[in-house]
Each structure stands twice: as C-alpha cells, then as structure tokens.
Amino acid sequence: MIKLFSLKQQQKKEEGDGPAKSGGQKRASAAQLRITKDINELNLPKTCHMDFPDPDDLLNFKLSISPDEGFYRGGKFTFNFKVGQGYPHEAPKVKCETMVYHPNIDLDGNVCLNILREDWKPVLTINSIIYGLQYLFLEPNPEDPLNKDAAEVLQNNRRIFEQNVNKSMRGGYVGSTYFERCLK
C-alpha cells in the first residue's frame, strides 16, 4: 500500500514538473527520434530535393526527383512520404503525386518498390527509399509492374515506350490517359 501511494505521488510530481522542465513539449516518439536521425544523416543525390510543408512535422514530407539520365531525364516527380508511429519497424507510406507513365508506378500514385513492402527491414532508412525511388527512374522494372500496360510496352518495344514517356512528360495523352506536363 505504501509503495503504491509513493508511486502515485511520484507520478503527480513528475507530471507537475514535466511541462515546466521540458518547455511544454511532449516526449518524442521512437518514430520521431528515428526519422530525425535518418534526416540528419541523409545523403541526398543532386537530383533530389526534400520539402517539409510543416517544419515541426518530420513524419510528413515531400521528395522531388529530377532524373538527369534515362527515359525520365528532365522530368520532375514528387513523392509524398507519411511516416507512421510504427517506423522503423513499418515502412513509410510513399505515393507519387505526379502522374507518370511508368511500369512500377500506377496512375493513382502507388509505388511498386520491394523495400516499401515485403523487403522492408528496420535497418533501412529514408535514404534507402530515396535511392530505391531514384533507381526506378533509371531502370524501370517491367517484371514487377503496377502499370501493366507500360510494362508490356517496355518489354515489347523500348522505342515506343520511350516515345510514350516523352509524350506523357511533355503533357498529353498516352492512349486515353491524359498526363500533366512534368518537364522542368
């Protein structure tokens, strides 16, 4: 009984002292601590840029990739990252905001990248995802498609695939789908 009473007193004292000592801030979650570490250790390629719409919220940010080689050279593609409280044990949710003609990105912005799904491991970082996304633009993978039409064209006729990518990036129709201009 005495121990329980003294624990409750100690808790009340800590709650009373807590905000005054920490400046009114809540304790950072494991996800916030890890994302802060990941961002501080980032080694962004020159073709990538990060933007934090709310500088106090590191769990939600945007990444722009502007490939300087390959089919998508000259384009600018924006991805939205939502890092959940389960991070680093759960992969962040990543969606492409730029509609793109790509075998591994569907027209709704879903991204097919193995480390965002079954191959995610807590040792992977935001940097790993950024390099994985960048690699998708350098080497689209028709073997694991989300956009089956684009994958089929890439497998059967690379020249027509390249023409479709160029049409979509300039702004225009590929088949019955209209793409907004995304060239820089």
C-alpha positions as CSV (number, residue, x, y, z in Angstrom):
1,M,0.0,0.0,0.0
2,I,2.8,2.4,0.9
3,K,4.6,1.7,-2.4
4,L,1.5,2.3,-4.5
5,F,0.9,5.6,-2.7
6,S,4.5,6.7,-3.1
7,L,4.4,5.8,-6.8
8,K,1.3,7.9,-7.3
9,Q,2.9,10.8,-5.5
10,Q,6.0,10.5,-7.7
11,Q,3.9,10.4,-10.9
12,K,2.0,13.5,-9.8
13,K,5.2,15.3,-9.1
14,E,6.7,14.3,-12.5
15,E,3.5,15.4,-14.2
16,G,3.7,18.7,-12.4
17,D,7.3,19.2,-13.1
18,G,7.2,17.7,-16.7
19,P,6.0,20.6,-18.8
20,A,8.0,23.2,-16.9
21,K,11.2,21.2,-17.3
22,S,10.7,20.3,-21.0
23,G,9.2,23.6,-22.1
24,G,5.7,22.3,-22.6
25,Q,6.8,19.8,-25.2
26,K,5.8,16.1,-25.3
27,R,8.4,13.4,-25.3
28,A,9.4,12.4,-28.8
29,S,8.2,9.0,-30.0
30,A,10.5,6.3,-31.2
31,A,9.4,7.1,-34.8
32,Q,10.2,10.8,-34.4
33,L,13.6,10.1,-32.9
34,R,14.5,7.7,-35.7
35,I,13.2,9.9,-38.5
36,T,15.2,12.8,-37.1
37,K,18.3,10.6,-37.1
38,D,17.6,9.5,-40.7
39,I,17.1,13.0,-41.9
40,N,20.2,14.3,-40.2
41,E,22.2,11.5,-41.9
42,L,20.7,12.0,-45.3
43,N,23.0,12.0,-48.3
44,L,20.7,13.4,-51.0
45,P,21.7,13.0,-54.6
46,K,21.9,16.2,-56.6
47,T,18.8,15.1,-58.5
48,C,16.6,15.0,-55.3
49,H,15.1,17.7,-53.1
50,M,13.2,17.4,-49.8
51,D,10.4,19.7,-48.6
52,F,8.8,19.8,-45.2
53,P,5.5,21.7,-45.5
54,D,5.3,21.8,-41.7
55,P,8.9,22.1,-40.3
56,D,7.7,20.8,-36.9
57,D,6.4,17.6,-38.5
58,L,9.2,15.4,-39.8
59,L,6.9,12.5,-40.2
60,N,5.2,14.0,-43.3
61,F,7.3,15.4,-46.1
62,K,7.7,15.6,-49.9
63,L,10.6,14.4,-52.1
64,S,11.2,15.7,-55.6
65,I,13.2,13.6,-58.0
66,S,14.5,15.1,-61.2
67,P,16.4,12.4,-63.1
68,D,19.4,13.6,-65.2
69,E,19.6,10.4,-67.3
70,G,17.4,7.6,-68.7
71,F,13.9,7.7,-70.0
72,Y,12.7,10.2,-67.5
73,R,15.6,12.7,-67.9
74,G,14.3,16.3,-67.5
75,G,11.1,15.4,-65.6
76,K,10.3,16.3,-62.0
77,F,8.4,13.8,-59.9
78,T,7.1,14.5,-56.4
79,F,6.5,11.8,-53.8
80,N,4.6,12.2,-50.6
81,F,6.0,10.4,-47.5
82,K,3.9,9.6,-44.5
83,V,6.0,8.0,-41.7
84,G,3.8,6.2,-39.2
85,Q,4.4,5.7,-35.5
86,G,5.5,2.1,-36.2
87,Y,8.6,3.4,-38.0
88,P,11.3,1.9,-38.3
89,H,9.5,-1.4,-37.8
90,E,7.0,-0.5,-40.6
91,A,7.9,1.1,-43.9
92,P,6.7,4.7,-44.6
93,K,3.8,5.1,-46.9
94,V,5.0,6.7,-50.2
95,K,2.8,7.9,-53.0
96,C,3.8,9.6,-56.2
97,E,1.9,12.9,-56.6
98,T,3.0,13.3,-60.2
99,M,1.0,11.2,-62.7
100,V,3.7,9.3,-64.6
101,Y,3.8,6.7,-67.3
102,H,5.9,4.1,-65.5
103,P,5.7,0.3,-65.1
104,N,6.3,0.5,-61.4
105,I,4.0,3.5,-60.5
106,D,0.3,3.2,-61.2
107,L,-1.9,6.1,-62.3
108,D,-3.1,6.5,-58.7
109,G,0.5,7.1,-57.5
110,N,1.1,3.8,-55.8
111,V,4.7,2.7,-56.0
112,C,6.0,-0.8,-56.5
113,L,9.3,-0.9,-54.7
114,N,10.2,-4.1,-52.8
115,I,11.7,-2.2,-49.8
116,L,8.4,-0.4,-49.3
117,R,6.6,-3.8,-48.9
118,E,7.9,-7.3,-48.2
119,D,11.6,-6.5,-48.1
120,W,11.4,-3.7,-45.6
121,K,13.7,-4.1,-42.6
122,P,14.2,-1.7,-39.6
123,V,17.8,-1.2,-40.6
124,L,16.7,0.5,-43.8
125,T,16.4,4.3,-43.8
126,I,14.7,7.1,-45.6
127,N,18.0,7.3,-47.7
128,S,17.5,3.7,-48.8
129,I,14.0,4.6,-50.1
130,I,15.2,7.7,-51.9
131,Y,17.9,5.7,-53.7
132,G,15.3,3.0,-54.5
133,L,12.9,5.5,-56.0
134,Q,15.7,7.2,-58.0
135,Y,16.7,3.8,-59.3
136,L,13.1,3.1,-60.5
137,F,13.5,6.1,-62.9
138,L,16.9,4.9,-64.1
139,E,15.9,1.2,-64.5
140,P,12.1,0.7,-64.7
141,N,11.3,-2.9,-63.9
142,P,8.7,-4.5,-66.2
143,E,9.0,-7.8,-64.3
144,D,7.1,-6.4,-61.2
145,P,4.6,-3.9,-62.7
146,L,1.8,-1.9,-61.2
147,N,1.1,-0.3,-64.6
148,K,0.8,-3.5,-66.7
149,D,0.3,-1.6,-70.0
150,A,3.5,0.4,-69.6
151,A,5.4,-2.7,-68.6
152,E,4.2,-4.6,-71.6
153,V,5.2,-1.8,-74.0
154,L,8.6,-1.6,-72.3
155,Q,9.1,-5.3,-72.7
156,N,7.9,-5.5,-76.3
157,N,9.1,-2.2,-77.8
158,R,11.5,0.1,-75.9
159,R,11.3,2.8,-78.6
160,I,7.5,3.1,-78.3
161,F,7.9,3.1,-74.5
162,E,10.4,5.9,-74.7
163,Q,8.0,7.9,-77.1
164,N,5.1,7.3,-74.6
165,V,7.3,8.5,-71.7
166,N,8.2,11.7,-73.7
167,K,4.6,12.3,-74.6
168,S,3.5,12.0,-71.0
169,M,6.2,14.2,-69.6
170,R,5.5,17.0,-72.2
171,G,1.8,16.9,-71.2
172,G,-0.5,14.9,-73.4
173,Y,-2.3,11.7,-74.0
174,V,-0.9,8.2,-73.9
175,G,-3.8,6.1,-75.1
176,S,-6.9,7.5,-73.3
177,T,-5.0,8.8,-70.3
178,Y,-4.0,12.5,-70.1
179,F,-0.8,13.4,-68.3
180,E,0.1,16.8,-67.0
181,R,3.4,18.3,-68.1
182,C,6.2,17.4,-65.6
183,L,9.3,18.6,-67.5
184,K,11.4,21.1,-65.6
